[in-house]
Amino acid sequence: MAEVYEYLPHPLLRTRVRDITSGAEGVLMAVINETVLATGIEHWVELAYIRGANGREITTAVGDIEAGGP
């Protein structure tokens, strides 16, 4: 599997967001459409990269983010 991805525009880029699933908060650094291999099938997913206050980034589904606090 070749690593293939593309950056996508998003209205919340560089703003504070919250991951609904985990409750983690941080700044949305990027939204990337990338290929993943699951159960032997390659498909595209849109991932949000969120940087927390500790500097570490987590990923989550784009549909699981919402605008965060200040």
Buried (B, 14 or more C-beta within 10 A) or exposed (E): EEEEBEEBEBEBBEEBBBBEEEEBBBBBBBBBBBEEEEEEEEEEBBBBBBBEEEEEBBBBEBEEBEEBEE
